[in-house]
């Protein structure tokens, strides 16, 4: 089987060309460890289990002209020691220090296979953390959960294939590329249907520019994180009370918090435009990764009582979610992204765009606590970085074992008041969940 980078994967790669950082995602696993937990033994467990995730021992390699998109091939020089390390958390060893470590890992260099895992000791509560960082080209949000599922104790893992497998010969690559081009000719009608859906989901070809505000300013190469947590059942009850989804409620809270931050800065807007990734698949496996997602962009109201805004946001997003799942802009228009990136126009546009104010990504994780190497994963913190152009703050959301964790990701120069924004978000969530309790 020839494992090629998808059109969406190629778009992800193009978005990082000539920028200060590539798109990366991952998680911080807080392990409930006891005195019997040994990092060396946990590293051996990790090394064994990644054999069930072929992508983690592969490289993406270019192929000669006429042989199609790049392919994933086994890396015969793969060395687990390049990917897994142990570090000590700086003093005082609290959550803030751990988040700073995670930000440094995600913005730093990655090994050739584009991922790393770092065991962190020295935390002030005696626990051990595991920071996992992946280049986004390896997997989207659903794929990242599939990687996690292959690594935890509860998983039934497939038998690993022989390693390393020989790369496909050039003749086979050329024949496969020709067959793909012929298949593409028969997909012209579905292509235009998908392009229409993708364009509608993002607000049309020529949407109104977003309101000018201090959320939009050129960003640098540094990132800082802040966390807000909420009870998943309470958020769900509040959303369902108004006929909406958990994601609708979270977007209501996020936009409300941003409005409060802007008002504190002396700015007033009536709506904020948000980009939301939408997966085109519900589940996947550790042997079928890559990126398959669409995106919706919508201008969301930020004034009025939270319940009214929640209902409006739910109604506004209902149709666009379906459109985004039916057509992936990244996949359909990937060649255009690559051309714009190659000549430097994509980064130029990112630093001047007025299409969105922020991005909010929400992934539903496991409902029950998991364990790794015998230690319970008591918390699961989503983390991500990307070249954001002029978008100073974004949000990664993950539900796990009854808790919703929202990671606020900001350029520290553009959002020096990130802790204040986190406090506003916590207040907004409290107000929404109180309406659910009522």
C-alpha positions as CSV (number, residue, x, y, z in Angstrom):
1,X,0.0,0.0,0.0
2,X,1.3,3.5,-0.9
3,X,0.7,5.9,2.0
4,X,0.7,9.4,0.5
5,X,0.2,12.7,2.1
6,X,-3.3,13.9,1.5
7,X,-4.3,17.1,-0.1
8,X,-5.1,18.5,3.4
9,X,-1.7,17.3,4.6
10,X,0.0,19.2,1.8
11,X,-2.0,22.3,2.7
12,X,-0.9,22.0,6.3
13,X,2.7,21.8,5.2
14,X,2.3,24.8,2.9
15,X,0.9,26.9,5.7
16,X,4.2,26.6,7.5
17,X,6.4,27.5,4.6
18,X,8.4,30.7,5.3
19,X,6.7,31.2,8.7
20,X,8.1,31.3,12.2
21,X,6.6,28.0,13.1
22,X,4.8,25.0,11.7
23,X,1.4,23.8,12.9
24,X,1.8,21.5,15.9
25,X,-0.6,19.9,18.3
26,X,-0.4,17.6,21.3
27,X,-1.3,17.1,24.9
28,X,0.0,17.2,28.4
29,X,-0.8,14.0,30.3
30,X,-0.9,14.4,34.1
31,X,0.0,11.0,35.5
32,X,-1.1,10.0,39.0
33,X,2.2,8.2,39.9
34,X,3.2,6.3,43.0
35,X,6.7,5.4,44.4
36,X,6.7,2.3,42.1
37,X,6.5,4.4,38.9
38,X,9.8,4.5,37.0
39,X,10.3,6.8,34.0
40,X,12.7,4.3,32.4
41,X,10.1,1.6,32.5
42,X,7.4,4.0,31.2
43,X,9.8,4.9,28.3
44,X,10.1,1.2,27.5
45,X,6.3,0.8,27.5
46,X,6.0,3.8,25.1
47,X,8.7,2.5,22.8
48,X,6.9,-0.8,22.6
49,X,3.5,0.7,21.9
50,X,4.5,3.1,19.2
51,X,5.1,0.0,17.1
52,X,1.3,-0.1,16.7
53,X,1.3,3.5,15.2
54,X,3.3,3.1,12.0
55,X,3.3,6.9,11.3
56,X,5.5,7.5,14.4
57,X,8.4,5.6,12.8
58,X,8.1,7.1,9.4
59,X,9.3,10.1,7.4
60,X,7.5,12.0,4.7
61,X,9.7,12.0,1.6
62,X,9.4,13.7,-1.7
63,X,9.1,11.7,-4.9
64,X,10.3,12.5,-8.5
65,X,8.3,14.7,-10.8
66,X,5.3,12.8,-12.1
67,X,5.1,10.4,-9.2
68,X,2.5,12.2,-7.2
69,X,2.4,13.7,-3.7
70,X,5.1,12.8,-1.1
71,X,4.8,9.4,0.6
72,X,5.2,8.2,4.1
73,X,8.0,5.5,4.3
74,X,9.5,3.7,7.3
75,X,12.7,5.3,8.6
76,X,15.4,2.6,8.9
77,X,17.4,5.0,11.1
78,X,14.6,5.5,13.6
79,X,15.9,5.9,17.1
80,X,13.5,6.2,20.1
81,X,16.2,8.1,22.0
82,X,15.8,11.0,19.6
83,X,12.1,11.3,20.4
84,X,11.6,10.4,24.1
85,X,13.4,12.3,26.9
86,X,13.2,13.1,30.6
87,X,13.4,16.7,31.9
88,X,12.9,18.3,35.3
89,X,10.3,21.0,35.7
90,X,11.8,24.3,36.7
91,X,11.0,25.7,40.2
92,X,8.4,26.0,41.6
93,X,7.2,23.0,39.6
94,X,3.6,24.2,39.4
95,X,1.1,24.1,36.6
96,X,2.4,27.5,35.2
97,X,5.9,26.2,35.0
98,X,4.7,23.0,33.3
99,X,2.7,25.0,30.7
100,X,5.8,27.1,30.0
101,X,7.7,23.9,29.3
102,X,5.0,22.6,27.0
103,X,5.1,25.9,25.1
104,X,8.8,25.6,24.7
105,X,8.6,22.0,23.5
106,X,5.9,22.8,20.9
107,X,7.7,25.9,19.5
108,X,11.1,24.1,19.5
109,X,12.7,21.7,17.0
110,X,11.2,18.2,16.4
111,X,13.1,15.0,15.5
112,X,13.0,13.7,11.9
113,X,9.8,11.8,12.4
114,X,8.1,15.0,13.5
115,X,7.1,14.1,17.1
116,X,8.5,14.1,20.6
117,X,7.4,12.8,24.0
118,X,9.0,14.2,27.2
119,X,8.5,12.9,30.7
120,X,8.6,15.8,33.2
121,X,9.5,15.2,36.8
122,X,10.1,17.6,39.7
123,X,6.4,18.7,39.9
124,X,5.5,20.1,43.3
125,X,2.8,17.6,43.8
126,X,5.1,14.6,43.2
127,X,3.3,13.6,39.9
128,X,4.9,13.0,36.5
129,X,3.7,14.7,33.4
130,X,4.1,13.5,29.8
131,X,4.2,16.2,27.1
132,X,3.5,14.8,23.6
133,X,3.9,17.1,20.6
134,X,3.1,16.2,17.0
135,X,3.6,18.1,13.8
136,X,0.0,18.6,12.5
137,X,0.8,16.9,9.3
138,X,0.9,13.6,11.2
139,X,-2.6,13.8,12.5
140,X,-5.6,16.1,13.0
141,X,-7.6,16.2,16.3
142,X,-9.4,12.9,15.7
143,X,-6.1,11.3,14.6
144,X,-4.4,12.5,17.8
145,X,-7.0,10.7,19.9
146,X,-6.3,7.6,17.9
147,X,-2.6,7.9,18.7
148,X,-3.5,8.3,22.4
149,X,-5.8,5.3,22.3
150,X,-2.9,3.2,20.9
151,X,-0.6,4.2,23.8
152,X,-2.8,3.8,26.9
153,X,-3.0,0.6,28.9
154,X,-6.7,-0.1,28.0
155,X,-6.1,-0.3,24.2
156,X,-6.3,-3.5,22.1
157,X,-3.4,-2.8,19.8
158,X,-3.0,-4.4,16.3
159,X,0.0,-6.6,15.8
160,X,2.9,-4.4,14.6
161,X,4.0,-5.0,11.0
162,X,7.6,-5.8,10.1
163,X,9.9,-2.9,10.3
164,X,11.3,-1.3,8.2
165,X,9.2,-1.9,5.2
166,X,10.8,-1.3,1.8
167,X,9.6,1.9,0.1
168,X,7.5,1.5,-3.0
169,X,9.5,1.5,-6.3
170,X,9.3,4.4,-8.7
171,X,7.4,2.5,-11.3
172,X,4.7,1.7,-8.8
173,X,4.6,5.3,-7.6
174,X,4.3,6.6,-11.1
175,X,1.5,4.2,-12.0
176,X,-0.4,5.0,-8.8
177,X,-0.1,8.8,-9.5
178,X,-1.4,8.3,-13.0
179,X,-4.4,6.3,-11.7
180,X,-5.1,9.0,-9.1
181,X,-5.1,11.7,-11.8
182,X,-7.6,9.6,-13.9
183,X,-9.8,9.1,-10.8
184,X,-9.7,12.9,-10.2
185,X,-11.2,13.5,-13.7
186,X,-14.3,11.6,-12.6
187,X,-14.6,13.6,-9.5
188,X,-15.0,17.0,-11.1
189,X,-18.7,17.3,-10.2
190,X,-18.2,16.3,-6.6
191,X,-15.3,18.7,-6.5
192,X,-17.5,21.7,-7.4
193,X,-20.2,20.6,-5.0
194,X,-17.6,20.3,-2.2
195,X,-16.1,23.7,-3.2
196,X,-19.5,25.3,-3.0
197,X,-20.1,23.8,0.5
198,X,-16.6,24.8,1.7
199,X,-17.1,28.4,0.5
200,X,-20.5,28.6,2.1
201,X,-19.2,27.2,5.4
202,X,-16.5,30.0,5.5
203,X,-18.9,32.8,4.9
204,X,-18.8,33.1,1.1
205,X,-16.1,34.2,-1.3
206,X,-16.2,37.9,-0.3
207,X,-17.3,38.2,3.3
208,X,-17.5,41.5,5.2
209,X,-14.2,42.3,6.8
210,X,-14.1,41.7,10.6
211,X,-14.3,44.6,13.0
212,X,-10.9,46.2,13.7
213,X,-9.8,45.6,17.3
214,X,-6.6,44.8,19.3
215,X,-7.1,41.1,18.9
216,X,-5.6,41.5,15.5
217,X,-1.9,42.5,15.4
218,X,1.2,40.7,14.0
219,X,2.4,37.8,16.2
220,X,5.9,36.6,16.9
221,X,7.5,33.2,17.5
222,X,6.6,32.9,21.2
223,X,3.5,31.4,22.8
224,X,2.1,31.2,26.3
225,X,-0.7,29.1,27.6
226,X,-3.4,29.5,30.2
227,X,-6.1,27.0,31.4
228,X,-9.8,27.1,32.2
229,X,-11.7,24.0,33.3
230,X,-15.4,23.3,33.5
231,X,-17.7,20.4,34.4
232,X,-18.8,18.8,31.2
233,X,-22.1,17.6,32.5
234,X,-23.0,21.2,33.6
235,X,-22.0,22.7,30.2
236,X,-24.0,20.0,28.4
237,X,-27.1,20.6,30.6
238,X,-27.0,24.3,29.8
239,X,-26.6,23.7,26.1
240,X,-29.3,21.1,25.9
241,X,-31.7,23.3,27.9
242,X,-31.6,25.7,25.0
243,X,-31.6,23.1,22.2
244,X,-27.9,23.6,21.5
245,X,-24.6,21.6,21.6
246,X,-21.7,21.7,24.0
247,X,-19.6,23.4,21.3
248,X,-22.3,26.1,20.9
249,X,-22.1,26.8,24.7
250,X,-18.3,26.9,24.6
251,X,-18.2,29.3,21.7
252,X,-20.7,31.5,23.6
253,X,-18.4,31.6,26.6
254,X,-15.3,32.2,24.5
255,X,-16.8,35.1,22.5
256,X,-18.3,36.6,25.7
257,X,-14.9,36.5,27.4
258,X,-13.2,38.2,24.4
259,X,-15.9,40.9,24.5
260,X,-15.2,41.6,28.2
261,X,-11.4,41.7,27.5
262,X,-11.9,44.2,24.7
263,X,-14.2,46.4,26.8
264,X,-11.6,46.4,29.6
265,X,-9.2,47.7,26.9
266,X,-11.7,50.4,26.0
267,X,-12.9,48.8,22.8
268,X,-16.5,47.8,21.8
269,X,-17.6,45.4,19.0
270,X,-21.0,43.9,18.3
271,X,-19.7,40.6,16.9
272,X,-16.5,38.5,16.7
273,X,-15.7,36.2,13.8
274,X,-14.5,32.8,14.7
275,X,-13.0,29.9,12.7
276,X,-13.9,26.4,13.9
277,X,-12.3,23.2,12.5
278,X,-14.9,20.5,11.7
279,X,-13.8,16.9,11.3
280,X,-15.1,15.0,8.3
281,X,-14.8,11.7,10.3
282,X,-16.1,10.7,13.7
283,X,-13.4,8.1,14.5
284,X,-10.2,6.7,13.0
285,X,-7.4,4.3,14.0
286,X,-3.7,4.5,14.7
287,X,-3.0,3.1,11.2
288,X,-5.2,5.8,9.4
289,X,-4.0,9.2,10.4
290,X,-3.4,12.4,8.4
291,X,-5.8,15.3,8.1
292,X,-9.4,15.2,7.1
293,X,-11.2,18.3,8.2
294,X,-13.2,21.3,7.0
295,X,-13.7,24.7,8.6
296,X,-16.5,27.0,9.3
297,X,-16.2,30.7,9.8
298,X,-19.0,32.7,11.4
299,X,-19.6,36.1,12.9
300,X,-21.0,35.5,16.4
301,X,-22.9,38.0,18.5
302,X,-21.3,39.1,21.7
303,X,-23.9,41.4,23.2
304,X,-27.0,40.5,25.1
305,X,-27.7,37.9,27.8
306,X,-25.7,34.6,27.5
307,X,-28.9,32.5,26.9
308,X,-29.9,34.7,24.0
309,X,-26.5,34.6,22.5
310,X,-26.3,30.8,22.9
311,X,-29.5,30.3,21.0
312,X,-28.5,32.6,18.2
313,X,-25.0,30.9,17.9
314,X,-26.6,27.5,17.9
315,X,-28.9,28.4,15.1
316,X,-26.2,30.2,13.1
317,X,-23.8,27.3,13.3
318,X,-26.2,24.4,12.7
319,X,-26.1,24.6,8.9
320,X,-22.5,25.7,8.5
321,X,-21.3,22.6,10.4
322,X,-22.9,20.4,7.8
323,X,-21.4,22.5,5.0
324,X,-17.9,22.4,6.5
325,X,-18.1,18.6,6.9
326,X,-19.2,18.3,3.2
327,X,-16.3,20.3,1.8
328,X,-12.8,20.7,3.1
329,X,-11.3,24.0,2.0
330,X,-7.8,22.8,2.9
331,X,-8.2,19.7,0.8
332,X,-10.0,21.2,-2.1
333,X,-7.8,24.3,-2.5
334,X,-4.5,22.8,-1.3
335,X,-2.7,23.5,-4.5
336,X,-3.6,27.2,-4.3
337,X,-2.3,27.3,-0.7
338,X,1.0,25.8,-1.8
339,X,1.5,28.3,-4.7
340,X,0.7,31.3,-2.4
341,X,3.1,29.9,0.3
342,X,5.9,29.3,-2.2
343,X,5.8,33.0,-3.4
344,X,5.4,34.4,0.1
345,X,1.8,35.7,-0.3
346,X,0.2,33.4,2.2
347,X,2.3,34.7,5.1
348,X,1.8,38.3,3.9
349,X,-1.9,37.7,3.9
350,X,-1.9,36.1,7.3
351,X,-0.3,39.1,8.9
352,X,-2.8,41.5,7.4
353,X,-6.0,39.4,7.2
354,X,-9.4,40.6,8.5
355,X,-11.3,37.3,8.0
356,X,-11.3,36.0,11.6
357,X,-10.6,37.2,15.1
358,X,-9.8,33.9,16.6
359,X,-9.9,30.1,16.1
360,X,-11.6,27.6,18.5
361,X,-10.9,23.9,18.1
362,X,-12.9,21.5,20.2
363,X,-12.4,17.7,20.4
364,X,-14.4,15.2,22.4
365,X,-12.0,12.9,24.3
366,X,-12.6,9.7,26.4
367,X,-15.4,9.8,28.9
368,X,-13.6,7.6,31.4
369,X,-10.2,8.0,33.0
370,X,-7.4,6.1,31.2
371,X,-4.1,4.8,32.5
372,X,-0.6,4.7,31.0
373,X,2.2,2.4,32.3
374,X,-0.1,1.7,35.3
375,X,-0.5,5.3,36.2
376,X,-4.0,7.0,36.0
377,X,-4.1,9.9,33.6
378,X,-5.9,12.3,36.0
379,X,-5.8,15.3,33.6
380,X,-5.5,15.7,29.8
381,X,-4.5,19.2,28.6
382,X,-4.7,20.1,24.9
383,X,-1.9,22.2,23.5
384,X,-1.1,23.5,20.0
385,X,0.9,26.2,18.2
386,X,0.8,27.6,14.7
387,X,1.8,30.6,12.6
388,X,-1.2,32.7,13.4
389,X,-0.4,35.8,11.4
390,X,-2.2,38.6,13.2
391,X,-4.5,36.4,15.4
392,X,-3.1,37.0,18.9
393,X,-5.1,34.3,20.8
394,X,-6.7,31.0,20.0
395,X,-8.4,28.2,22.0
396,X,-7.9,24.4,22.1
397,X,-10.7,22.5,23.9
398,X,-10.7,18.9,25.0
399,X,-13.2,17.0,27.1
400,X,-11.8,14.1,29.2
401,X,-13.4,12.1,32.0
402,X,-16.1,14.6,32.7
403,X,-14.0,17.7,32.6
404,X,-13.7,20.3,29.7
405,X,-10.3,21.8,29.6
406,X,-9.8,25.0,27.5
407,X,-6.3,26.0,26.7
408,X,-5.9,29.7,25.8
409,X,-2.9,30.0,23.4
410,X,-1.5,33.5,23.0
411,X,1.4,35.6,21.7
412,X,2.6,37.1,25.0
413,X,3.3,40.5,23.3
414,X,-0.2,40.7,21.8
415,X,-2.1,39.4,24.8
416,X,-0.2,40.5,28.0
417,X,-3.5,40.2,29.9
418,X,-4.0,36.5,29.1
419,X,-4.7,35.7,32.8
420,X,-7.5,38.3,32.8
421,X,-9.0,36.7,29.7
422,X,-8.9,33.3,31.4
423,X,-10.7,34.8,34.4
424,X,-13.4,36.3,32.1
425,X,-13.8,32.9,30.4
426,X,-14.2,31.2,33.7
427,X,-16.9,33.7,34.7
428,X,-18.7,33.3,31.4
429,X,-18.8,29.5,31.7
430,X,-20.1,29.9,35.3
431,X,-22.9,32.1,34.0
432,X,-23.8,29.6,31.3
433,X,-23.8,26.6,33.5
434,X,-25.9,28.4,36.1
435,X,-28.6,28.8,33.5
436,X,-28.4,25.1,32.9
437,X,-28.9,24.4,36.6
438,X,-31.9,26.6,36.6
